[in-house]
Amino acid sequence: MHNDFRNWSSGAITTLEMRVIDSNAAFVGIDRHILMENAGRSVATTVVEKYPNAKRILVVAGLGDNGGDGLVAARYLHSWGRDVKVILLGRINDAKEELVVDNLNILRNLNVEIIEAPTPYDLLANQELFHPWAEVIIDAIIGTGIRGILREPQATAIELINKSSAYRVAVDIPSGFDPDTGEVRDVAVKAHVTVTMHRPKAGLIKEGSSQYVGELVIADIGIPEEVEHVVGPGDLFYYNYARRPESKKGDNGRVLLVGGSREFTGAIYLAAKAALRSGVDLSIVMAPRDVARDIRSHDPSIIAIPLDGDYLMLNHVDQIMEQVGKSHVIAIGPGLGLREETMKAVVELVMRAINVGKRVVIDADAIKAIGELKKQDLITKNVIVTPHAGEFKWLTGVEVGTDENPWVRALRVRDVTKQVLNGGVVLLKGNVDIITDGQRYKLNFTGNPGMTVGGTGDVLTGVVSAIAVKVQDLFEAAAIGAFITGLAGDMAVKELGYHITPVDVIERIPAVFRRLINVNSIIESTLHISSKRLIE
């Protein structure tokens, strides 16, 4: 029988989580050709195991990756002596996905008939292949890519599959079936067996889904467990870069940053500038009078609101709360110092911000204040803390080494976070960053020794704060922020060597977004037509 030797892969995931995993598998070096090859072979193996006497196999394939899996299955089944025919829902020349094109070309060099069916009429002209010719039909039409109402010729193909007396094997998801909710909006393949890749998708195990799913087989396609715990380009699927054309000032992020003191004037500015470069509309600093004055004179793009005195004090909290109510995310800590009243003001401000439902990023001296005053209960689900190893010990009382295996270290940090904190997210900075909420954990492998220069931690605070505006899951917001900041630092070091400043990192943040996201096409959709003609 088809064996899955993994003991960690039974939990269900969403299609979004699977997209992240697929992308990050490529990031760690697992070629997508390998994953498609393993997926297709798993389908073919299941067909032979379940229906060993079936000789005539019909593969109904779409033009996307699900269809590519079906094409690989067709090749294996042909190699194993079955009579295989492929109905392609489109023309061969319409295929654009690299992996689909590659596997189509392989089949074209073999004695496997490929029938092009771009319209329902083409399908109806070949309906005898669905019945009575086929003994097994492989549904490789849509998979997890379903969007809204089915189009043609997909809908007709599904109806013909369901009317056939052949056994029906679905690739990953029965086509027409919503993989996240288990709903069927129009029509869906009623499979006898569904071979899903890597992990079951959430909709496949919903009550009532068995009439479409049939027997569920989970296929190991060669993605190790570690891939699920690496931050990579796939995590950017959680991030919405787009903006509505009718957006007004503040709609795309208003971040309030509290920090600075007489001794430390630059840290809070670096955090604010990084937030602005990461795409928020408004980056607002509330800082002691001289710090705010310096920021105003240096950079008019930052809104700097002065607080009386040289340090954050308890009597500033009411004034700060006026801005808290208007902001999406509050960041506190860079450059504050450790005066006793400042630490009390930190605790009061964090508590009140949480109580009004705000997201809070706590860094640097604010972390030490929370630890010193034993207020770890403030680290709730709406809070991200960004300590280095020393600050983590200050916060939790537990020392985590820096030289051990990062995977072992990550598990220890996760367990300590679960035991000591109250549901918040920890982003432990280091050569390998560790992000955890006490349940989940991820490791970030971007960043380099050049980023030991003072101020890069403040840059991270600003980036994470900006990402937290647009990413609902704060665990993912922290992970994406670490990944982007580290990659910007890697770009800076590759260009300049170990002679970088925090500003060099900040200035490369837009380039990182362009590397990870199709920025141009998103921007194109919002530009006025007349303007586009002038700038093209």
BAPASE-333833 format. One record per residue (C-alpha): x negated, y, z; residue in one letter. Coordinates in steps of 0.02 Angstrom, whole numbers, padded with zeros to 5 digits, always signed. Each point is the difference from the previous one (the first is absolute). Example, Ala and Ser with C-alpha at 12.3 -4.5 7.8 and 13.67 -1.06 7.14 Angstrom:
BEGIN
-00615-00225+00390A/-00069+00172-00033S/
END
This chain:
BEGIN
+00000+00000+00000M/-00046+00183-00016H/-00102+00044+00155N/-00028+00167+00086D/-00141-00027+00124F/+00013+00172+00079R/+00071+00017+00175N/+00027+00189-00005W/+00104+00030-00156S/+00179-00043+00048S/+00058+00174+00055G/+00107+00095-00125A/-00057+00162-00080I/+00079+00137-00106T/-00038+00027-00183T/-00090+00161+00047L/-00113-00096+00119E/-00035-00126-00138M/-00048+00140-00121R/-00121+00066+00130V/-00075-00173+00026I/-00018-00030-00188D/-00090+00165-00025S/-00112-00022+00150N/-00046-00175-00057A/-00074+00078-00156A/-00086+00130+00111F/-00093-00135+00096V/-00051-00083-00163G/+00133-00131-00039I/+00034+00021-00185D/+00184+00012-00048R/-00030-00131-00134H/-00040-00123+00140I/+00161+00040+00093L/+00106-00020-00158M/-00090-00161-00044E/+00034-00071+00173N/+00181+00058-00003A/+00035-00079-00169G/-00085-00163+00046R/+00102-00007+00160S/+00161+00016-00100V/-00056-00134-00123A/-00051-00115+00142T/+00168+00021+00085T/+00092-00042-00162V/-00099-00161-00021V/+00019-00049+00183E/+00187+00033+00008K/+00046-00061-00174Y/-00133-00127-00052P/+00107-00076-00138N/+00043+00166-00084A/-00086+00016-00169K/+00080+00154-00079R/-00039+00164+00090I/+00067+00171-00050L/-00088+00153+00071V/+00101+00162-00009V/-00125+00140+00025A/+00012+00188+00018G/-00137+00120-00048L/-00060+00035+00178G/-00110-00094+00121D/+00140-00122+00042N/+00003-00047-00182G/-00188-00019+00005G/+00016-00128+00140D/+00123-00095-00110G/-00120+00002-00147L/-00138-00076+00106V/+00122-00134+00059A/+00043-00035-00182A/-00184-00028-00040R/-00024-00124+00142Y/+00158-00095-00039L/-00051-00010-00184H/-00171-00065+00055S/+00086-00132+00107W/+00094-00071-00148G/+00167+00088+00011R/+00091+00071-00149D/+00002+00185+00042V/+00086+00145-00087K/-00005+00183+00051V/+00137+00127-00027I/-00076+00173+00018L/+00126+00137+00043L/-00075+00125-00120G/-00126-00001-00140R/-00178-00058+00023I/-00062+00171-00054N/+00108+00081+00136D/-00104-00081+00138A/-00112+00131+00083K/-00054-00078+00165E/-00179-00062-00021E/+00028-00166+00086L/+00158-00035-00099V/-00086+00042-00165V/-00147-00113+00044D/+00110-00149+00041N/+00110+00028-00152L/-00154-00003-00110N/-00057-00163+00079I/+00168-00082-00036L/-00002+00064-00179R/-00161-00098-00027N/+00084-00159+00063L/+00140-00107-00069N/+00131+00087+00107V/+00147+00080-00088E/+00036+00180+00053I/+00171+00066-00051I/+00021+00189+00004E/+00170+00054+00068A/+00011+00190+00018P/+00191+00001-00011T/+00145-00105+00067P/+00034-00055-00180Y/-00172-00079-00010D/+00038-00097+00158L/+00168-00058-00061L/-00081-00057-00163A/-00111-00115+00105N/+00124-00051+00134Q/-00019-00184-00042E/-00172+00011+00083L/+00086+00042+00165F/+00125-00141-00028H/-00014-00140-00044P/-00187+00003-00043W/-00079+00053+00166A/-00014-00118+00146E/-00083+00134+00109V/+00012+00188-00023I/-00130+00112+00082I/+00070+00172+00042D/-00143+00124-00019A/+00105+00149-00052I/-00007+00133+00136I/-00062-00060+00169G/-00022+00137+00130T/+00011+00139-00130G/+00190+00014-00003I/+00061+00180-00006R/+00188+00037-00001G/+00119-00080-00124I/-00070-00133-00116L/-00037+00050-00179R/+00008-00102-00157E/-00063-00122-00053P/-00036-00049+00182Q/+00185-00013+00049A/+00042-00115-00146T/-00153-00107+00036A/+00055-00023+00180I/+00176-00050-00053E/-00069-00128-00123L/-00116-00071+00134I/+00144-00020+00124N/+00113-00085-00131K/-00134-00129-00040S/+00002-00174+00076S/-00189+00008+00017A/-00090+00013+00166Y/-00043+00182+00036R/-00165+00054+00078V/-00020+00184+00043A/-00170+00084+00002V/-00020+00099+00163D/+00181+00064+00001I/+00157-00057-00092P/+00022+00135-00131S/+00139+00121+00046G/-00018-00039+00186F/-00055+00144+00112D/-00159-00065+00086P/+00017+00117+00150D/+00187-00006+00039T/+00057-00164-00077G/+00136+00093-00095E/+00054-00033-00178V/+00065+00157-00084R/+00047-00077-00167D/-00051-00178-00039V/-00148-00105+00057A/-00079-00166-00042V/+00064-00141+00111K/-00161-00096+00022A/-00022-00177+00062H/-00177+00045+00056V/-00083+00169+00029T/-00190+00007+00004V/-00045+00160+00092T/-00177+00067+00005M/-00108+00021+00157H/+00144+00027+00123R/+00189-00011-00006P/+00082+00165-00046K/+00126+00061+00128A/+00155-00024-00108G/-00041-00182-00036L/+00033-00051+00180I/+00156+00105+00029K/+00159-00091+00046E/+00095-00053-00156G/-00151+00014-00116S/-00018-00188-00026S/+00132-00002-00139Q/-00126+00098-00106Y/-00166-00054+00075V/+00028-00186+00015G/-00150-00086+00079E/-00133+00127+00047L/-00183-00042-00037V/-00136+00117+00063I/-00151+00000-00116A/-00176+00037+00059D/-00071+00104-00143I/-00169+00032+00081G/+00025+00156+00106I/-00092-00023+00167P/+00077+00064+00161E/-00131+00138+00015E/+00072+00087-00153V/+00156+00039+00101E/-00110+00089+00128H/-00106+00108-00117V/+00044+00180-00041V/-00015+00028-00186G/+00076+00087-00151P/+00156-00104+00020G/+00043+00091+00161D/+00030+00156-00103L/+00163-00080-00058F/+00067+00058+00168Y/-00043+00180-00043Y/+00114+00111-00103N/-00109+00121-00097Y/+00145+00071-00102A/+00090+00163+00037R/+00175+00055-00048R/-00002+00139-00131P/+00114+00104+00111E/-00114-00013+00152S/-00027+00157+00104K/-00138+00048+00121K/-00015-00123+00143G/+00102-00141-00077D/-00158-00100-00036N/-00075+00012+00171G/-00026+00120+00142R/-00139-00055+00117V/-00037+00088+00164L/-00176-00020+00069L/-00045+00048+00178V/-00182+00011+00052G/-00156+00104+00014G/-00084+00088+00146S/-00134+00129+00033R/-00138-00129-00025E/+00076-00096-00146F/+00072+00106-00139T/-00022-00104-00159G/+00082-00166+00040A/+00180+00056-00009I/-00033+00096-00161Y/-00072-00156-00084L/+00153-00101+00051A/+00117+00135-00067A/-00093+00016-00165K/+00001-00189-00023A/+00188-00005+00028A/+00025+00135-00131L/-00112-00091-00125R/+00101-00158+00033S/+00156+00081-00069G/+00102+00084+00136V/+00082+00166-00037D/-00046+00084+00164L/-00147-00031+00115S/+00026+00100+00159I/-00129+00018+00138V/+00038+00059+00176M/-00163+00034+00088A/-00081+00118+00126P/-00008+00179-00060R/-00180+00005-00064D/+00016-00169-00088V/+00158+00056-00090A/-00084+00164-00048R/-00149-00093-00075D/+00114-00113-00101I/+00101+00147-00064R/-00155+00090-00060S/-00075-00156-00078H/+00148-00080-00090D/+00166+00087-00033P/+00079-00164-00060S/+00010-00055+00183I/+00132+00081+00111I/-00090+00035+00164A/+00106+00052+00150I/-00101+00066+00150P/+00024-00056+00180L/-00055+00119+00138D/-00165-00048+00082G/-00146-00112-00044D/+00080-00170+00035Y/+00165-00091-00015L/+00100+00030+00160M/+00166-00056+00072L/+00079+00169-00031N/-00029-00023-00187H/+00113-00153-00013V/+00164+00095-00019D/-00074+00107-00139Q/-00067-00154-00089I/+00168-00090+00015M/+00080+00136-00105E/-00107-00059-00146Q/+00017-00185+00046V/+00185+00009-00040G/-00037+00061-00176K/-00136-00127-00040S/+00001-00179-00065H/-00159-00059+00087V/-00098+00067+00149I/-00188-00029+00014A/-00089+00040+00161I/-00178-00016+00064G/-00142+00062-00112P/-00113+00119+00095G/+00112+00020+00154L/-00130-00033+00134G/+00032-00087+00165L/+00050+00135+00124R/+00124-00066+00127E/+00140+00118-00050E/-00029-00039-00184T/+00022-00185+00033M/+00163+00033+00095K/+00060+00108-00145A/-00038-00143-00121V/+00106-00121+00100V/+00143+00123+00014E/-00002+00042-00184L/-00010-00180-00059V/+00142-00050+00116M/+00113+00140-00060R/-00039-00028-00183A/+00042-00185+00016I/+00160+00041+00093N/+00062+00105-00147V/-00039-00142-00121G/-00158+00066-00080K/-00143-00104-00068R/-00161+00035+00092V/-00182-00033-00048V/-00117+00004+00150I/-00187+00018-00025D/-00163+00044+00087A/+00017+00091+00167D/+00189-00029+00004A/-00035-00187+00005I/-00115+00026+00149K/+00134+00105+00085A/+00129-00140-00019I/-00123-00126+00070G/-00065+00110+00141E/+00175+00041+00062L/+00060-00180-00021K/+00140+00045-00120K/-00020-00147-00119Q/+00189-00022+00004D/+00009+00149-00118L/-00076-00105-00140I/+00170-00051-00069T/+00062-00052-00172K/-00007+00181-00063N/-00184+00023+00045V/-00165-00034-00088I/-00162+00009+00099V/-00167+00008-00092T/-00139-00045+00123P/-00179-00055-00027H/-00062-00141+00111A/-00042+00115+00146G/+00169+00086-00004E/+00086-00168-00014F/-00084-00052+00162K/+00051+00165+00080W/+00179-00033-00054L/+00015-00185+00040T/-00142-00039+00120G/-00060-00135-00120V/-00165+00004-00092E/+00000-00071-00176V/-00169-00034-00078G/-00057+00071-00165T/-00116-00138-00059D/+00111-00153+00002E/+00098-00075-00144N/+00130+00133-00046P/+00138-00131-00016W/-00030-00060+00178V/-00009+00180+00059R/+00164+00041-00086A/+00091-00138+00092L/-00069+00061+00166R/+00052+00180-00037V/+00173-00061-00049R/+00020-00097+00161D/-00061+00143+00110V/+00118+00120-00089T/+00145-00117+00031K/-00043-00018+00185Q/-00044+00179+00045V/+00094+00117-00116L/+00185+00026-00029N/+00031-00040-00182G/-00105+00135-00084G/-00127-00020-00139V/-00188-00004+00032V/-00122+00047-00137L/-00168-00052+00072L/-00136+00090-00098K/-00161-00092-00041G/-00104-00075-00138N/+00156-00103-00031V/+00156+00090+00059D/+00131-00102+00091I/+00183+00048-00007I/+00127-00087+00112T/+00167+00024+00085D/-00027-00145+00119G/+00087-00120-00119Q/-00068+00033-00174R/-00180+00043-00040Y/-00101+00055-00151K/-00183+00033-00034L/-00064+00142-00107N/-00162-00027-00095F/-00022+00175-00072T/-00120+00127+00078G/-00188+00003+00023N/-00140+00053+00120P/-00005+00173-00078G/+00166+00033+00085M/-00081+00004+00171T/-00020+00186-00030V/+00103+00099+00125G/+00174+00046-00060G/+00048-00150-00106T/+00109-00066+00141G/+00094+00165-00005D/+00022-00021-00187V/+00077-00171+00034L/+00122+00078+00123T/+00059+00122-00132G/+00019-00133-00135V/+00095-00119+00115V/+00115+00141+00054S/+00040+00043-00180A/+00031-00181-00049I/+00114-00023+00151A/+00118+00128-00077V/+00038-00112-00150K/-00027-00177+00064V/+00137-00063+00112Q/-00103-00138+00081D/-00131+00084+00111L/-00106-00158-00002F/-00014+00017-00189E/-00023+00189+00012A/-00152-00026+00111A/-00069-00136-00114A/+00021+00104-00157I/-00077+00152+00085G/-00154-00100+00049A/-00016-00072-00175F/+00014+00169-00087I/-00120+00089+00118T/-00129-00138-00013G/+00011-00005-00189L/-00019+00189-00011A/-00155-00018+00109G/-00066-00137-00114D/+00023+00112-00152M/-00091+00142+00088A/-00148-00108+00051V/-00017-00080-00170K/-00010+00172-00079E/-00101+00093+00132L/-00090-00134+00101G/-00006+00007+00191Y/+00009+00189-00003H/+00186+00026+00010I/+00108+00111+00108T/+00181-00027+00052P/+00050+00128-00131V/-00078-00111-00135D/+00116-00139+00057V/+00153+00114+00000I/-00035+00064-00176E/+00002-00178-00070R/+00169-00048+00072I/+00095+00052-00159P/-00118-00107-00105A/+00039-00149+00111V/+00186+00021-00032F/-00033+00009-00186R/-00100-00162+00011R/+00139-00091+00093L/+00159+00073-00074I/+00056+00045-00176N/+00003+00183+00048V/+00012+00068-00178N/+00161-00090-00046S/+00083+00051+00163I/-00047+00182-00027I/+00054-00006-00183E/+00177-00045+00053S/+00018+00163+00099T/-00081+00127-00117L/+00110+00112-00105H/-00005-00046-00184I/-00052+00174-00056S/-00143+00001+00125S/-00062-00171-00054K/-00020+00061-00178R/-00117+00138+00057L/-00112-00106+00111I/-00016-00155-00107E/
END
